Amino acid sequence: MTNETTPWTKEEFEQKLRDKSRFYHRNHEFHVLMNEGKLDEEAVRGWVANRFYYQVAIPVKDAAIMSNCWDREVRRHWIQRIIDHDGNEEDSGGIEAWLELGDSVGLPREDLLTHKHLLPGVKFAIDAYINFAKQQPWQVAASSSLTELFAPTIHKDRIDNWPDKYPWIDQSKGYRYFTKRLTEARRDVERGLEITLDYYKTREQQEMMLNVLQFKLDVLWTMCDCMWMAYIEKKPPYHNC
């Protein structure tokens, strides 16, 4: 017999995590319009510009996680996430690939690197995520990355749909980031799930983890809310001032 305090099995716990997919920002109206090819060029460029702040924040977040982690074996695996984005002598990395996406949609690199088009609400949400990673135990911060469970689908959507829906985007270099992440995200999920399923033992801890994952989902959803107001409703910050 089970009750509300009985821990879920690892299989049950993993399914609870995967059930959070309905809150993933792939289902936000902004993303739905994007995948249907219904965003104008300003909105697409706005999304690329605002997401760039997220891209450069990812290795900072991962470095914060490692700074709290005294387990060498974990650090040896987790550091690959930083390399994936920052790059090395063998691979220019995900940040460079996102800059190429910016080039392909007509955004000057300087605009991205200086965050010229960054919306305040997007910045606020991402900064909250970085602060969370700095302040929480490394296992908790690491498990917040499990929105990667849902990421391969969103990257595949873009690879499959964008060439037809947005023919004005330069395909020769615009989609390298999404292709890279198809493989990287699946690998990262395996490690993140292993840490999560091992760390959260009690029912109370498992339910806390669902809230941690919801927090990360909230960050991504809030970013889309901000872009919806700015690029769909045409009401960017201080529009009425």
Buried (B, 14 or more C-beta within 10 A) or exposed (E): EEEEEEBBEBEEBBEBBEEBBEBBBBBBEBBEBBBEEEBEEEBBBBBBBBBBBBBBBBBBBBBBBBEBBEEEEBBEBBBEBBBBBBBEEEEBBBBBBBBBBBBBBBBEEEBBEEBEBBBEBBBEBBEBBBEBBBEBEBBBBBBBBBBBBBBBEBBBBBEEBBEEBBEEBEEEBBBBBBBBBBEBBEBBBEBBBEBBBEBBEEBEEBBBBBEBBBEBBBBBBBBBBBBBBBBBEEEBEEEEE
